Amino acid sequence: MREIELPIDGVAVGHHTDAAARTGCTVVLFPDGSVASGEVRGGAPATREFALLDPTRTVARIDAVVLSGGSAFGLAACDGVMRWCAEHDRGFETAAGRVPIVVGMALFDLSQGDAAVRPTADDGYWAAARAVTGRVPWGVVGAGTGATMGKWRGKDHQQAGGLGVAVVRRDALVVAAIVAVNAVGDIDDGVAAAAIAGGSFVWPVPPAQFGGPAGAAAGVAGDAGVNTTIGVLITNAQLDKTACQLLAQSGHDGLARALFPAHARSDGDALVAVSVPSAVGQAPADGEIDVARILGTVAVERAVRSLA
């Protein structure tokens, strides 16, 4: 199992991995005072509580982000994380008690293993209960267990995706990216761009290569039509919700740098950006926000490319 150090205080990561059914979920827990926003750019998202991430919405805090396989079924894992957070007195304060703020994103992996097995509320609960700070396992684990990529080229070109993690620093400023890559595209090596420029680019792949017409309405073939790359950016830069949304946008730039094609109608590409309270201290100046955004672009790109 490959691991990487996550050097941001108070952030814990846990996985549920079902290797037999080829699915799983990844839970990221945040300390009190964390702020988040996000953005969806793919055409087929499966998300939970994403609307509250808009900078105009009331709640700024976040308690957890759940990345899950199982398509929309896998969003059930968020229920278990809600339960774990409630047991540990985490959440948005109301007159009736605390309500945990848990944002979920799911990818489609049902065609890779046992489609009847999807991450459940109990799976999410135990992933949260096992979450640890420090080193993060990555690869074919958690939400990346059944992930694949390269489906746009045809079934013979499909390859394993997974959960990629990268950390980028500039002095005391840190941005980390945890990305589950289940893309219709594949890691960009320049070949597709050369084919486009040379006139030999072919799209869509003939449906027969996937054994059926599913996804044809989206302009792609067969199982190439069900995908999605999802992830979370984490930084110790002290950002408000608007700046977190800008960071999430820059993370999508990283997806576009690493994957081709990205943000297709058959992808549900979504990223959440979270600012964690830190000893780094003061809110950054405008220029430093741009530095965080640049680091975020690179972090997402590297997280995706780590799976090559």
N, C-alpha and C positions, 0 to 999 in steps of 0.2 A: 504494500500500500504506500503510495507516494504521499508526502505531506509537505506543507509549507507553513512557515511562521506567520501568524497574523498579529502584527505589532501595534494593535489599537486596543487600549485598555477597556475592559468591561464588555467586550464583544465575545459571545460564545456561539459555537457552531456544532450542531449535531446532525447525524444522518440516520435514516432508516433505509436499508438496502435489502431488496428481495432479488437475489441473483437468479433464482429459478424462474420467477415470473418476469424478470427484467423490468423492474420498476422500483420506485423509491421516492423519498422526499428528503429535503435538506432544510433545517430550521436555523435561522440566525436570530439570536436574542440580543437585545440592546439595553444598555443601562438607562436609568431614569434621566430624562432631560434630552434624549436623542430626538432629532428633528428630521423629517423626511418629505420628499416629494418624488415624483416619477413621471414617466412618459411611455406611452404605447405607440409604436410605429408600424407594427405588423398588422395585417388585415384580419387576422383570426385569433384574437386574444381570448384566454381563459383566465379571468382575474377575480379577486375578491377585495373589496374595500379600496379599490384604486381611486374612486372618485374623491375620497377624502384627502388624497394627496395633493389635490389642486391647491395652489397657494391662496386662493380666495376662500377656501373652506376653513371651518372653525378650528379643528383639531390639528395641532402642529406635531405632537409627539408621536412616537412609534415604539411599540414593545417588541415586535417580532416581524420577520419576513419569512414566508414559507415558499420554497421552490419545490414543485411536485411534478411527478409523472402522473399518468392516469387520466390525462385530459381533464375536462371539467369535473369528472368524478373525483379526481385527486385533490380538489379544493376542500374536500372533507377533512383533510389533514389539519386544516386551520382550526377546526372545532377543537381538536385535541390540544393544540397549542394555546388556544383561548383558555381551556380548562386548566392547563399547567400554569399559565400566567395568573389566572384568578386565584389559584391555590397559593401562589407566592406574592399575592397582593400587588400585582402590577396592573397598571392601566390608567385610563383617563378618569380623573376624580369627578363623580357626580353625587347628588344628594342621596342616592340610593346605593352608593358604593362605587368601586372602581370597575371600569369597563376596559378590558385589554384591547389595544389597537394592534390587530394582526392583519397584515397585508399578504395576500396569496397570489401566486402566479403558477400556472400549470402548463405542461407541454404534452404533446400527443406521443405516447409510446405504446399504445394498445396493440399495435400490429407486430411488436417485437417479441413478446412472450405470451403470457396467459392474459388475454384481454379481460377475463373475469376478475382478475386480481388487480386492485388499484390501492394506492395509499389511503388509509382510513384515519378516522379521528384518533384511534389508539396508536397508530403508527406515528402520527404527528406528536402526540403526547410523549411517547417514549423517546423520540428524536430530541424533543426539547429537554426531557429529563436527563438525557445523556450528553447534552451540549457542554463543551469544554472550551476554555480560553486557550490561547497559545497556538499550537500546531493544528492545521486543518487538513484532513485527508482529501485528496482530489483524484480525479480520473473516473473510472467506472464505479461510481459510488453515489448514494443518495439520489437526488433528482436526475443525475446523469446516467443512472444504471442502464436504462433502455434507450438512451438518446442515440440518434444516428444523424449523418449529414451526407451531402453529395447526391441527394435523391433526384435533383433536377437533371442530372446527366443520364439517368436510367438506372435500373435495378443493379446492373453489374458494377456500377461505380459507387454504390452505397457503401459507406464505411461507418465505423463506430464514432459516435460523438463522445459525450461525457460531461463531467463537471470540471471546468478549468478555473484556476485561481492564480491571481498575480498581485504583487504588491509593488508600488512605485513610490519613491520618496524624492523630496527636495528639502534638504536640511531637516527641520523637525516636522515638516508637513508630509503626511502619509495619505495615499489613496489606495485602497484595495478593491479588487473586483472578484466576485464569485459568480460564475456564469455557467448555466446548464445549456449546452449547445446541441440542439436538435433541429438543425436547419435544413431547409430545402436546398440551400446552396452548400458549398464546401469552402474550405480554407483557401483564400485567394492566393494563387501563385503567379498571377499574370497571364496564364494560358488563355483564360476566357476573354480577357481584354484584347489579347493578340488575335483571337479568332474573330471577335467583333470587328476590329480594325481591318482584318484581312478578308472579311466577307464570308467566312466559313462557319459562323456561329449558327447553331440550330436550337430553336425553342418553339414549341414545347417538345419534350421527348415523346415518341410515339406511345400511346396508352398500352399497346400490346406488351411493352417491356415490363409493365407492372401487372399484367394479367387481368386488367379490367378497366372500366371507364370512370371509376370513382375519382373525383377531383378534376374531371374534365371541364366542369363549369368554371373552375378557377384558372383554367388555362394551363394546367399541369397534368401529369399522368399518374393514375393510380395512387399509391400510398405517398407519392411525392406531394400530394395535396394536404397532408396533415403533419405539421411540424411544430415550430416555435423555439426561439432562443430567449431565455429569461435569465435575469440576474440582478444582483444588488451591488452597488458601489458603496463603500464605507470610508469615511474620512474623519480625521481629527481636526480639520479646519472647521471653525465655528461659523456655520452657515445658517441662514434662515430658510424658510420654505421656498422662497423664490430662487435663492441661490442653489438650493438642492435640486430644483427642477432644471436649472441651467446645467448642473453637473450631470444629471441624468441624460439630458440632450447630448452632451459631449460624449457620454458613454455610448450612445447610439452611433456617434461618429466612429468610435472604435469598432463597433460591430461592422459598419460599412467598410472599414479599412481591412478587416480580417476575413470577412465572408463575401462570397459572390455567388449568386445574387443575395442581397440582404433586404429585409423589410418587404417581402413578397406578400401578395394577397393571401397566400396559403400559410404564411408564418404569422404567429401572434406575438412577435418580438416586443418585449416589455422590460424596462429597467426601473429599479427604485434606487435613489441615492439617499444616503443617511449620514447626517452629521452627528458625531458622538462627542459628548462633553469631554474636554481634554485639558491636561495641564499646559498645553500650548497656549491656551488662554484667550486673548482678545479676538474679537471678530476681525476677520481679515479686511484689508483695504480692497478696493475694486480690482487692482492689479493682481492681488493675491488670489482673489476668486478666479480670475482667468488662469492663474497658475494651477489651481486645483482642477479646473476643467481640462487643462492640457494633460495633467497627470491622469485624470479619469479616462480620457481617450486612449492613452497608452496602456493603462491598466486593463481595460476591457479587451483591447486588441491582443495584448500578451496572454490574457486568460484564455481567449479563444485559440490562439496559435499554440498554446502549450499542449493542446490535444492533437497536434499534427503528428 
